[in-house]
């Protein structure tokens, strides 16, 4: 079956504009929301229940926010292959929940460079958790939907309107292709800055 249900969504974004319609539809479909920091406050501010990533991982956001989502309970939930008995057994053993949708975007690296910010500020805008979430979810497109930037919000919104919290394999593959495009562009921008 190439149709997959979205039961749990991890939402952790810098750009929150345009998310309201998606969150409303996910909530209406009974999708459990999981988030971090500012995004969690934003979701709860709209009146939706949202679990904290730190309650899942039992770690707070540490090192000045550099480490929030980098944890086996998050990445295991994204990378676990639902069709493999071994993966499912390990997920059960270590209490790793399946994460079916990841909505994430990246720190505004290029905008920070263009603003004439200091080297220290530019370095802090090199995203680690976000890019890792994008790559993990895109790699496991067989089971997971990845929304890697606000440019894809409309695509997801359209699917939720049309099909509810269900996606086809081809839809997930399209999101994965977009995700690796976002990842490639971002890394190229960082490489070009270092090369200067």
C-alpha positions, 0 to 999 in steps of 0.5 A: 500500500503506497497510501500512508496516514499521518498520525504524528507531525513534528513541526519546528519552523522559523517561518510561521506565516502560512501554517495556520491553515495546515495546523487547523486541518491536521488538528481536525484530522486528529494528528498529534502535534509535536514541537519545540520552543517558539513553534510550540508556543505559536501552535498552542497560541492558536488553541491546538494541543502540542506535545513538547519534543523535550518531553519525548527526549527528556532533554531540554534545548541545550547549548544555547539552542544548538541541540533541540531535536538531535536525539534517537527518539526523534530521528528513530521516529522519522527513520524507522522503516514501518515495514521492517519487523526489526525496526518496529521491535526496536522502536517499541523497545526504546519507546520511539513513536512513529513520526509521519510528517515533518514540517521544518525550515532552515535558519535564514543563512543567506539573509544573515550574510546579506545583512552584513552580520558578524561572522559569529552571527552568521555561524549561528545561522548554520542550521544543524537540527533542521537540515538533519530532520529534512535529510532524515525525513526525505530519506524515509519518504516511503513512510514520511512526508517532509515539508522542507520550507514554506514554499511547500506549505501550499502543496501540503495544504492542498493534499490535506484539503483533498485527501485528509491526513493521507499521502501517496508514495508519489506525493511523498517522493515529490516532497523528498525531491523538493527537500533535497533541493532545499538542502543542496541550495542551503549547503551551496550557500554555506560553502560559497560563504566559506570559500570567500 
